[in-house]
Amino acid sequence: MDEKINVTDGEALEQEEQTVEVEEVNNDVPEGNAEEAEVAEVAEEKDPLEAANEEIAQLKDKYLRSVAEFDNFRKRTLKEKAELILNGSERAVSAILPVIDDMERALENGEKTDDPAVLREGMELIYNKFVKILEGMGVKVIETDDADFNTDVHEAVALLPMGDDKKGKVIDCVAKGYTLNDKVIRHAKVAVGQ
């Protein structure tokens, strides 16, 4: 039995020596891990050239996205402008359609009557309705009655010799002028005193 104890003691000694060697190896491993950690930290601290290249790549991507977005915006704006040009008068035309309906009714009723007063009254009603529609869209008549001649809104088509009190004044309106939202769309054609 003593031999068995010695053998067991010997095995225990061998196991202790192996344990010590393992501990020494284990002590070496953390040091190796520390070195690897330092290498990893150095690797994480990127080379300035690599960092600059990455930043350039990010900025290039951002630039390309901005250019593409602007190009899409430009195309969308051109499309919207084209639609406005094609369909911009839709509101005006739809507002004028009732006047056309009234004119058609007046023509039909004009065949049934020979009374010029009735026809005149119908034409005046249609005219007044048309003027109200134009006013609703921002169209106004340029005033010419006893007005001073103004080249911004008037176009002189004739000069009439008059007294000093009528000099530079509008004498007669040949064709009415109109503004649309305070912008002259047609100058009033007038005769001016000289």
TADACOR-V119355 format. One line per field, one symbol per residue. ss: DSSP state (a for helix, b for strand, c for the rest). phi: phi as a letter, one per 30 degrees, with the letter a starting at -180 (. if undefined). psi: psi as a letter, one per 30 degrees, with the letter a starting at -180 (. if undefined). A space follows every 10 residues. Layout:
ss = ???
phi = ???
psi = ???
This chain:
ss = caaaaaaaaa aaaaaaaaaa aaaaaaaaaa aaaaaaaaaa aaaacccaaa aaaaaaaaaa aaaaaaaaaa aaaaaaaaaa aaaaaaacca aaaaaaaaaa aaaaaaaaaa aacccaaaaa aaaaaaaaaa aaaaaaccbb bccccccbcc cccbbbbbbb cccaaaccbb bbbbbccbbb ccbbbbcbbb bbbc
phi = .ddddddddd dddddddddd ddddddddde dddddddddd dddddddedd dddddddddd dddddddddd dddddddddd ddddddcdde ddddddeddd eddddddddd ddbcdddddd dddddddddd ddddddcjdb dddbdhcddb ddbcbdcacc dbdddcdicd cbcdbdcbcb hicdcadddb ccdc
psi = eeeeeeeeee eeeeeeeeee eeeeeeeeee eeeeeeeeee eeeejlkeee eeeeeeeeee eeeeeeeeee eeeeeeeeee eeeeeegege eeefffeeee eeeeeeeeff fflgjfeeee eeeeeeeeee eeeeefggkl kkkfjhlkkj fefljkfkkk kllefgkglk ekjekklkkj hgkkfkkkjl kkk.
